[in-house]
Amino acid sequence: MKENGSIYTIHSGGLFKSSKSTTTHVSKKYMKEIQMILGWYERDWNDTEKLEILYTVLCTLTAHELYHVTLMLSLRRYRDFITKLPLHLTLKILSYLKPKDIINASEVSKDWHDICTSDLMWNIKCTQHAVPQTTEGVSQMVLFKNNVLLKHNWKLGRCGVVCFAGSPNKLVSVAYDSKTGKIATGMINGEIRIWTFAKSVGTLISTLYSHTKSVWVVEWFKANCFNFL
């Protein structure tokens, strides 16, 4: 229903102004009276008179009707500060939460989930917890999780030492392929060695001699170009 350009939504439990029209549940025979009252409310009554009328109406409501009015007012007063604030302020506030609390907060709504699982959010947590940025193509959240699991396993002793026999030259870089269970090591003499390991013992299966200088970084391609080894 419109009155002076405003749109009003009428429900069985109450009346409030809205930016969009919805289906009314009030019988059409009362529409003229309601429009007349709303016209008085908007055009003719001052603020004091409006408050007096509202007070009078509220005093006549039953407990059940007051309950519905309270629900309606609580929804209209609700403001989601997380989505209303500028992003940098939202991230600043959330950065004071523990990682577990941020995960719980991500379940509040879709907007909260997008913010709480974003790389911007977890980059802050990675910085706070000194998580090394060594893995490319992995989200900051996953990187943080893997670092926590790694520290937890070390703390509980869930680790072991692997001996690479027959490796007299200095080893300067290592890369592990979880798909094949193989390890690539870069050597100071320019060699790249491919290993398998079982029972804490590494077994050399191939050596690549293509480099003329020390191999300080090794990495397995996602396509796993070492499958032939």
N, C-alpha and C positions, 0 to 999 in steps of 0.2 A: 504494500500500500504506500502511496506517495503523498506527501504533504509539504508544500513549499520546497520542492526539490529534494526532500529527504525521503529515504525509503525505510519503512518500518516493517519488522517481522513480528507477527503475532502468533504466539503459541498458547496452548491451553494453560500453561503455567505462568505466563507473563508476557511482557511487551518490551522490546528494546529496539533501538535504531541500528540499522545495518547498512553496509555499502552495497549489498546485493539483495534482490528480492527473492523470497521463498514462498512456498505454498502456505496459506493461512489455514488454521484449524478452527477459526471463529466463524460462527454462523453469519451469513451475509446480511441478515436482518439487523445486526448490530454495527455494520460497517459505517453507516452514516453517523451514528452517535460517537463512535471511536474517532472518526476523522474530525468531527467537530471538537472533541476534547483535545486531540493532538494539535489542532489549529490554535486553540486557546493557549495551550502549553507553549507553543513555539512563538506565537505572535503577541499575545496579550499579557501573559503573566511575567512579572519580573522574577529575579532569582529568589527573593524571599518567599514570594507566593508559591513558586515551584516547590521549594523545600517544605513549606507547610502542607501542600497537597500531598507530596510524597510521604511525609510523616503520617498524615491522616490515613492514607491508603495502607501503609505498612502496619499501622496499629489495628487495622480491621482484618488482616490476614491470619489464617490459621497456622499452626505449627508446620503442617505439611506444605502449605503454600510458601511459608518463609524459608523452608528448606530448599525449595526449587529456586527461589530468588537468590539465596546464598550461593548455590551452585553456579547460577548464571553470572553473578558478579565475580566469583572467584576465577571463572574462565576469562572474563573480559579484562581482569586486572593482571592476568598472568603474562609475563614477558620472559622470553628465552634469551637471557643475556649472552649466552654463548654465541648465538647466531646474530645478535644485534650489534655486538661490539666489533670494532675493527679486528681483522684477523691477528695482527701482531699482539694486540692486547689479550685476545682469547688464548693464544699460544702461551703468553707470559703467565696467565693465571693457571692454565692447565699444567705448566711446567713444574709447579710446586707439588703436584700430585705424585705419588709413587707409581711406577709402571703398572702395577696390578690395578690400581685405582683408575688409571687412564683406560685400561682395557674394559673395566666395568662401566665406565662412563660412556664408552663407545656403543653400549647397548641401549642408551636412552632413546635415541631417535636416529634417523638417517643422517641428518645434518651433523649430529654429534659424532656419529660413526665416521663420516668423511673427514672430520677434523682430527679426531683422536687416532685414526690410523694413517694419517698423511705422513709423507716423508718429512715435511716441515716440523711436525710434532716430534717425531722420533729422532730426527737429527739433533734436536735440542737434548733429548735424553741420552743419546749416544755421546754428545759432548760432555754432559754432566758426569757420565760414568766412564769417560775416557775409553770408549770403544773405538778401536782402530778402524779407519775407513780404508779397508784393503780389498773389499769384494765389489766388483763392478756388476751392474745388472741385477743387484739384489736390493729390495726395499730396505729402508732404514729400520723398519720394524722387525723384519726378519733378521737383519744383521744384529740388532740388539738382542733378540731372542737367542740366536746362535751363540753369542758371546756369553750370555747368562748361563746357558746350558754347558758351555765349555768350562767356565769357572766352577760350576756346580760339580761337574764330573771330576775335575782335578781335585776339588776339595774332598770328595768322597773316595778318591783313589781309583776312580774308574779310568785308568790310563795305563799305558805300558810303553816300554822302550823297545824300539825296533833296531836291530843291529844290521847294518849293510856291509856284509863281508866283501873283501876284495875291492875296497875303495880307498886306496892310499892317498889319492888327490883330495884336496879340500873341497867339501860340498858347500855351496853358497846359496842354493835355492831349491825349493821342493814344491811339487804340486801333486795332489792326490785326486784320482779319478774314481768317484764313488760307484760308477756304473760297472767298471771292469775290475776295480780293486787294485789297480796298478798305481805306481808312484813314478813320477819323472823327477830326476834330480839334475840340477845344473852344477857343473864342476868348474873349478877355478882354471883348469887347463883347457876349457872350451868344449868339453864333452857334455852330451846329454845322455843320461843313463835311465833306462826303463827297468823297473823292478816289480816283482810280485813279492808278497810277504805272507808268511803263515807261521803261527806259533812264535811271534816276535823275532823272526829271522827273515831278512830280505834276501831275495834271490835275483841276481842280475840276469835279464833275458835279452837285452839289446843295448847297443851303444851307438849314438849318433855323433859323427865327427865333423859336422858342417860348419861349426863356429871356429874362428881363429883366435878369439879372445874369451875371457871368462864369461860364463852364462849366469848373469845375476838374477834373471827372472825366467821362470818357466810357467806355462799355463796350458791346460788341456782345452782344446776347442770343444764347443758344444756338439759338433758333428762327430767328435771323437776320431780324429784322423789317425790315431795310433792303434786302431782296432786290428790292423794287420799284424801287429807285433805279437 
